[in-house]
Amino acid sequence: MHSFRYVQNRMLCESVDLEALAQKHGTPLYVYSKETITDHFKRLDGAMDSLDHLVCYAVKANSNLAILHTIAEMGGGFDIVSGGELFRVIKAGGKAGNCTFAGVGKTRAEIEYALKEGIYSFNAESEAELRLINEVAGAMGKKAPVALRVNPNVDAKTHKYISTGKSENKFGIDFDRMLEAYAAAAKECPNLEIRGVQMHIGSQLTSIDPFIEAAKKAVPLVAELKKRHDIKFFSIGGGIGIVYHESLDSGDVNWWGDKPAEERPLTVQSYANALVPILEPLKLRILLEPGRFMVGNAGALLTKVLFLKQGNAKKFVIVDAGMNDLIRPALYEGWHQIAPLQKSTNTTLEKVDVVGPICESGDFFAQDRELQPVDAGDTLAVLSAGAYGFGMASNYNSRPLAAEILVDGKEAHLIRERQTLEDLIRGEHVPRDDKEGK
């Protein structure tokens, strides 16, 4: 579900006209729907209501302060992977006590900062990391709350770059070493408080089967760890996939129509219906770590058509956004729906490549895509860009970062200013020649 729709052939986000936003703020421009974010949070939170649980939003998906503030106001927790993300959460009004700290490469400074702020739990991903957390906590005179991340060796059947639960992935501790690792932590690390278990098998999962397989495999282990170490929570990670193609016609919500159930997208209710019965017998607090599910369909990248170019092999639509603004198509072969802000009554489509201005052949948003014919000056929306869009943006080719807008009903709030050329070089210095001034 998202809140981007055509109304009288003009694309709106909630009740705000996107062309008006593009004219006012320029392009490239990220636009997010607060309604979509809050709806997704409430539906997931409600679906798990029979369990003691906490929805911990994965900050890496989109870390803008306004989005973090929206989630904090609804009582959400946060899954963080750096000291910088913890800093953002606190600045947005979130509580460190509702944050879990994941990641395979935590530094001493990050561990100290998280302990000082009162993190809910470190999700340790190696025994070496446990020893470092123990050392830092001892030096600070504190007990560090920890969980170990188990690698269940389950194939999430997703893109290889976002699969995290197989033995060849760098994440977590091998399943068959978990009991031994917990025993060693309890015996050798007096400055640790063993608080839970964490698991995450991958991102953009569109089938319930890998979730069920991982949960069924992990639950007996978690139950044994509860018996031995009195753990308090089990984090089942995130990974709920989103639909990257939806109808944009107002009121047409269930666009998949008469498709059989097995071909329809994974829903929150089917996710909860499958997992709650598996998790309930544990009588533990269940943590969920959704990222893409919360914000992916809540965002769109607006981009202006600069030129049309007809080559011998292809026709190119050249736009002012590039892979530095949204890298998913180049990095993950990610598919994004692309639509003009002004819908034509002409139903004829033409096959084009939508490409950006970056000096890389990989700088494209779509290849051999059938689109409504467009002209230079038209504005396009690259949809489902709310997750891993701006957060992975860069200044490659010395291009300023885009502005960001949060739409709330009829209101549109500027939540990040567009970078200026001066911003591009802020903090840089040219070494002075020693002979200068002599």
CORSUL-V396138 format. One record per residue. N is the residue number from 1. RES is the residue in three letters. SS is DSSP state (alpha for helix, beta for strand, coil for the rest). OMEGA is omega as a letter, one per 30 degrees, with the letter a starting at -180 (* if undefined). D_LAST is the distance of its C-alpha to the last C-alpha in Angstrom with 2 decimals. Layout:
n = [N/N]
res = [RES/RES]
ss = [SS/SS]
omega = [OMEGA/OMEGA]
d_last = [D_LAST/D_LAST]
This chain:
n = [1/2/3/4/5/6/7/8/9/10/11/12/13/14/15/16/17/18/19/20/21/22/23/24/25/26/27/28/29/30/31/32/33/34/35/36/37/38/39/40/41/42/43/44/45/46/47/48/49/50/51/52/53/54/55/56/57/58/59/60/61/62/63/64/65/66/67/68/69/70/71/72/73/74/75/76/77/78/79/80/81/82/83/84/85/86/87/88/89/90/91/92/93/94/95/96/97/98/99/100/101/102/103/104/105/106/107/108/109/110/111/112/113/114/115/116/117/118/119/120/121/122/123/124/125/126/127/128/129/130/131/132/133/134/135/136/137/138/139/140/141/142/143/144/145/146/147/148/149/150/151/152/153/154/155/156/157/158/159/160/161/162/163/164/165/166/167/168/169/170/171/172/173/174/175/176/177/178/179/180/181/182/183/184/185/186/187/188/189/190/191/192/193/194/195/196/197/198/199/200/201/202/203/204/205/206/207/208/209/210/211/212/213/214/215/216/217/218/219/220/221/222/223/224/225/226/227/228/229/230/231/232/233/234/235/236/237/238/239/240/241/242/243/244/245/246/247/248/249/250/251/252/253/254/255/256/257/258/259/260/261/262/263/264/265/266/267/268/269/270/271/272/273/274/275/276/277/278/279/280/281/282/283/284/285/286/287/288/289/290/291/292/293/294/295/296/297/298/299/300/301/302/303/304/305/306/307/308/309/310/311/312/313/314/315/316/317/318/319/320/321/322/323/324/325/326/327/328/329/330/331/332/333/334/335/336/337/338/339/340/341/342/343/344/345/346/347/348/349/350/351/352/353/354/355/356/357/358/359/360/361/362/363/364/365/366/367/368/369/370/371/372/373/374/375/376/377/378/379/380/381/382/383/384/385/386/387/388/389/390/391/392/393/394/395/396/397/398/399/400/401/402/403/404/405/406/407/408/409/410/411/412/413/414/415/416/417/418/419/420/421/422/423/424/425/426/427/428/429/430/431/432/433/434/435/436/437/438]
res = [MET/HIS/SER/PHE/ARG/TYR/VAL/GLN/ASN/ARG/MET/LEU/CYS/GLU/SER/VAL/ASP/LEU/GLU/ALA/LEU/ALA/GLN/LYS/HIS/GLY/THR/PRO/LEU/TYR/VAL/TYR/SER/LYS/GLU/THR/ILE/THR/ASP/HIS/PHE/LYS/ARG/LEU/ASP/GLY/ALA/MET/ASP/SER/LEU/ASP/HIS/LEU/VAL/CYS/TYR/ALA/VAL/LYS/ALA/ASN/SER/ASN/LEU/ALA/ILE/LEU/HIS/THR/ILE/ALA/GLU/MET/GLY/GLY/GLY/PHE/ASP/ILE/VAL/SER/GLY/GLY/GLU/LEU/PHE/ARG/VAL/ILE/LYS/ALA/GLY/GLY/LYS/ALA/GLY/ASN/CYS/THR/PHE/ALA/GLY/VAL/GLY/LYS/THR/ARG/ALA/GLU/ILE/GLU/TYR/ALA/LEU/LYS/GLU/GLY/ILE/TYR/SER/PHE/ASN/ALA/GLU/SER/GLU/ALA/GLU/LEU/ARG/LEU/ILE/ASN/GLU/VAL/ALA/GLY/ALA/MET/GLY/LYS/LYS/ALA/PRO/VAL/ALA/LEU/ARG/VAL/ASN/PRO/ASN/VAL/ASP/ALA/LYS/THR/HIS/LYS/TYR/ILE/SER/THR/GLY/LYS/SER/GLU/ASN/LYS/PHE/GLY/ILE/ASP/PHE/ASP/ARG/MET/LEU/GLU/ALA/TYR/ALA/ALA/ALA/ALA/LYS/GLU/CYS/PRO/ASN/LEU/GLU/ILE/ARG/GLY/VAL/GLN/MET/HIS/ILE/GLY/SER/GLN/LEU/THR/SER/ILE/ASP/PRO/PHE/ILE/GLU/ALA/ALA/LYS/LYS/ALA/VAL/PRO/LEU/VAL/ALA/GLU/LEU/LYS/LYS/ARG/HIS/ASP/ILE/LYS/PHE/PHE/SER/ILE/GLY/GLY/GLY/ILE/GLY/ILE/VAL/TYR/HIS/GLU/SER/LEU/ASP/SER/GLY/ASP/VAL/ASN/TRP/TRP/GLY/ASP/LYS/PRO/ALA/GLU/GLU/ARG/PRO/LEU/THR/VAL/GLN/SER/TYR/ALA/ASN/ALA/LEU/VAL/PRO/ILE/LEU/GLU/PRO/LEU/LYS/LEU/ARG/ILE/LEU/LEU/GLU/PRO/GLY/ARG/PHE/MET/VAL/GLY/ASN/ALA/GLY/ALA/LEU/LEU/THR/LYS/VAL/LEU/PHE/LEU/LYS/GLN/GLY/ASN/ALA/LYS/LYS/PHE/VAL/ILE/VAL/ASP/ALA/GLY/MET/ASN/ASP/LEU/ILE/ARG/PRO/ALA/LEU/TYR/GLU/GLY/TRP/HIS/GLN/ILE/ALA/PRO/LEU/GLN/LYS/SER/THR/ASN/THR/THR/LEU/GLU/LYS/VAL/ASP/VAL/VAL/GLY/PRO/ILE/CYS/GLU/SER/GLY/ASP/PHE/PHE/ALA/GLN/ASP/ARG/GLU/LEU/GLN/PRO/VAL/ASP/ALA/GLY/ASP/THR/LEU/ALA/VAL/LEU/SER/ALA/GLY/ALA/TYR/GLY/PHE/GLY/MET/ALA/SER/ASN/TYR/ASN/SER/ARG/PRO/LEU/ALA/ALA/GLU/ILE/LEU/VAL/ASP/GLY/LYS/GLU/ALA/HIS/LEU/ILE/ARG/GLU/ARG/GLN/THR/LEU/GLU/ASP/LEU/ILE/ARG/GLY/GLU/HIS/VAL/PRO/ARG/ASP/ASP/LYS/GLU/GLY/LYS]
ss = [coil/coil/coil/beta/beta/beta/beta/coil/coil/beta/beta/beta/beta/coil/coil/beta/beta/alpha/alpha/alpha/alpha/alpha/alpha/alpha/alpha/coil/coil/coil/beta/beta/beta/beta/beta/alpha/alpha/alpha/alpha/alpha/alpha/alpha/alpha/alpha/alpha/alpha/alpha/alpha/alpha/coil/coil/coil/coil/coil/beta/beta/beta/beta/beta/beta/alpha/alpha/alpha/coil/coil/coil/alpha/alpha/alpha/alpha/alpha/alpha/alpha/alpha/alpha/coil/coil/coil/beta/beta/beta/beta/coil/coil/alpha/alpha/alpha/alpha/alpha/alpha/alpha/alpha/alpha/coil/coil/coil/coil/alpha/alpha/alpha/beta/beta/beta/coil/coil/coil/coil/coil/coil/alpha/alpha/alpha/alpha/alpha/alpha/alpha/alpha/alpha/alpha/coil/coil/coil/beta/beta/beta/beta/coil/coil/alpha/alpha/alpha/alpha/alpha/alpha/alpha/alpha/alpha/alpha/alpha/alpha/alpha/alpha/coil/coil/coil/beta/beta/beta/beta/beta/beta/beta/beta/coil/coil/coil/coil/coil/coil/coil/coil/alpha/alpha/alpha/beta/coil/coil/coil/coil/coil/coil/coil/coil/coil/beta/beta/alpha/alpha/alpha/alpha/alpha/alpha/alpha/alpha/alpha/alpha/alpha/alpha/alpha/alpha/coil/coil/coil/beta/beta/beta/beta/beta/beta/beta/coil/coil/coil/beta/coil/coil/beta/coil/coil/coil/alpha/alpha/alpha/alpha/alpha/alpha/alpha/alpha/alpha/alpha/alpha/alpha/alpha/alpha/alpha/alpha/alpha/alpha/alpha/alpha/alpha/coil/coil/coil/beta/beta/beta/coil/coil/coil/coil/beta/coil/coil/coil/coil/coil/coil/coil/coil/beta/coil/coil/coil/coil/coil/coil/coil/coil/coil/coil/coil/alpha/alpha/alpha/coil/coil/coil/coil/alpha/alpha/alpha/alpha/alpha/alpha/alpha/alpha/alpha/alpha/alpha/alpha/alpha/coil/coil/coil/coil/beta/beta/beta/beta/coil/coil/coil/alpha/alpha/alpha/alpha/alpha/alpha/alpha/beta/beta/beta/beta/beta/beta/beta/beta/beta/beta/beta/beta/coil/coil/coil/coil/beta/beta/beta/beta/beta/coil/coil/coil/coil/coil/coil/coil/coil/alpha/alpha/alpha/alpha/alpha/coil/coil/coil/coil/coil/beta/beta/beta/coil/beta/coil/coil/coil/coil/coil/coil/beta/beta/beta/beta/beta/beta/beta/coil/coil/coil/coil/coil/coil/coil/coil/beta/beta/beta/beta/beta/beta/beta/beta/beta/coil/coil/coil/coil/coil/coil/beta/beta/beta/beta/beta/coil/coil/coil/coil/coil/coil/alpha/alpha/alpha/coil/coil/coil/alpha/alpha/alpha/coil/coil/coil/coil/beta/beta/beta/beta/beta/beta/coil/coil/beta/beta/beta/beta/beta/beta/coil/coil/coil/coil/alpha/alpha/alpha/alpha/coil/coil/coil/coil/coil/coil/coil/coil/coil/coil/coil/coil/coil/coil]
omega = [l/a/l/a/l/l/a/l/l/a/l/l/a/a/a/l/a/l/l/l/a/l/a/a/a/l/f/a/l/l/a/l/l/l/a/a/a/l/a/l/a/a/l/l/a/a/a/a/a/l/l/a/l/l/a/a/l/a/a/a/l/a/l/a/a/l/l/l/l/a/l/a/l/l/a/l/a/l/a/l/l/l/l/l/l/l/l/a/a/l/a/l/l/a/l/l/l/a/l/a/l/l/a/a/l/l/l/a/l/l/l/a/a/l/l/a/l/a/l/l/l/l/a/a/l/l/l/l/l/a/l/l/l/a/a/l/l/l/a/a/a/l/a/l/a/l/l/l/l/l/a/a/l/l/a/l/l/l/a/a/a/l/a/a/l/a/a/l/a/a/l/a/a/a/a/l/a/a/l/a/l/l/l/l/a/a/a/a/a/a/l/l/a/a/a/l/l/l/l/a/l/a/l/l/a/l/l/a/l/l/a/a/a/a/a/l/a/a/l/l/a/l/l/l/l/l/a/a/l/l/a/a/l/l/a/l/l/l/l/a/l/l/a/l/l/l/l/l/a/l/a/a/a/a/a/l/a/l/l/a/a/l/l/a/l/a/l/a/l/l/a/a/a/a/a/l/l/a/a/a/l/a/l/l/a/l/l/a/a/l/a/a/a/a/a/a/l/a/l/l/l/a/a/l/l/a/l/a/l/l/l/a/a/l/a/l/a/a/a/l/a/a/l/l/a/a/a/a/a/a/a/a/a/l/l/l/l/a/l/l/l/a/a/l/l/a/l/l/l/a/a/l/l/a/a/a/a/a/l/l/l/a/l/l/l/l/a/a/l/a/l/l/a/l/l/a/l/l/l/l/l/a/a/a/a/l/l/l/l/a/l/a/a/l/a/a/a/l/l/l/a/l/l/a/l/l/l/a/l/a/l/a/l/a/l/l/l/l/l/l/l/l/a/a/a/l/l/a/l/l/l/l/a/a/a/l/a/*]
d_last = [66.91/64.22/64.01/62.90/65.84/66.87/68.62/70.04/67.90/64.59/62.80/62.35/60.79/63.32/63.85/60.49/60.18/57.43/56.83/56.07/53.52/51.86/51.70/50.27/47.70/47.05/47.31/46.90/48.43/50.04/53.15/55.13/58.60/59.09/62.84/62.60/60.51/62.85/65.93/64.83/63.99/67.31/69.37/67.97/68.16/71.74/72.87/72.01/73.55/76.30/73.74/71.52/68.27/64.71/62.93/59.33/57.31/54.94/51.60/50.02/52.24/50.49/48.37/47.80/48.25/51.00/53.04/52.65/53.69/56.74/57.86/57.21/59.37/62.24/62.09/60.43/58.54/55.60/54.94/51.26/49.27/45.89/44.35/42.85/46.37/47.64/44.89/45.97/49.62/49.04/46.96/49.81/52.41/53.75/54.64/53.27/56.84/57.91/55.33/55.84/52.78/53.21/50.98/50.78/47.23/46.79/43.87/44.12/42.01/44.35/47.42/46.20/45.48/48.89/50.72/49.03/50.11/53.64/54.00/57.63/57.32/55.07/56.60/55.72/55.70/55.81/57.03/53.55/52.34/55.24/54.19/50.62/51.96/54.30/51.53/49.28/52.26/53.29/49.89/50.10/53.71/54.94/57.48/56.05/58.48/58.67/60.61/60.53/60.26/63.13/62.88/66.47/66.19/67.49/66.69/65.56/66.09/62.88/59.78/58.53/55.07/56.67/59.43/58.75/62.12/62.91/62.55/59.92/57.65/54.90/56.23/58.46/60.67/63.58/66.82/68.71/66.15/66.10/68.82/67.29/63.78/65.12/67.15/64.14/62.05/64.87/65.32/61.81/59.58/60.76/57.92/59.04/61.58/63.22/63.75/64.50/64.36/62.32/62.93/61.43/62.60/60.57/59.71/61.60/65.04/67.76/70.75/72.09/73.25/70.04/69.77/73.38/73.01/69.96/71.54/74.84/73.11/70.86/73.38/75.44/72.28/71.07/74.52/74.45/71.01/72.31/75.24/73.14/70.04/71.15/68.43/68.21/66.87/66.77/64.03/65.29/61.97/61.64/62.02/64.49/63.93/63.83/65.45/62.97/65.53/67.46/69.31/67.37/70.54/71.19/73.83/73.93/72.83/74.88/74.02/75.17/78.69/81.48/79.42/80.95/79.42/77.84/75.82/74.53/71.15/70.90/71.55/70.70/74.41/75.20/72.28/73.60/77.23/76.45/74.13/75.52/78.78/76.89/74.53/76.98/78.79/75.59/75.64/71.85/69.16/68.03/64.45/63.59/60.11/60.28/57.17/57.92/61.39/59.97/57.37/57.72/60.21/58.70/55.74/55.16/52.12/52.37/50.88/51.10/52.51/49.98/51.93/55.16/55.03/58.20/57.82/60.55/60.98/59.87/59.03/55.73/54.98/51.19/49.99/46.71/46.87/45.97/46.20/43.04/45.20/48.39/48.32/51.92/53.48/50.97/50.78/54.35/56.25/56.90/59.27/58.62/60.99/59.43/61.06/60.31/60.16/62.81/65.89/67.72/71.50/71.30/72.05/70.97/68.19/65.91/64.19/60.38/57.21/54.98/51.41/47.87/44.69/42.97/42.37/44.93/48.63/49.32/48.14/51.58/53.69/57.04/58.53/61.87/62.43/65.18/63.86/65.04/63.65/60.42/58.37/54.69/53.83/56.28/55.14/56.21/56.52/55.79/58.08/58.25/54.45/54.18/53.74/50.92/49.58/46.65/46.28/45.44/43.35/39.82/36.87/37.61/36.54/34.22/37.27/37.36/40.10/43.30/44.65/47.68/50.79/53.64/56.96/59.53/62.69/61.87/58.41/55.17/52.21/48.60/47.70/44.32/42.06/40.88/37.32/34.87/32.18/29.63/31.67/31.23/27.52/27.69/26.14/24.15/20.38/18.03/15.69/11.99/10.07/8.10/5.55/5.55/3.80/0.00]
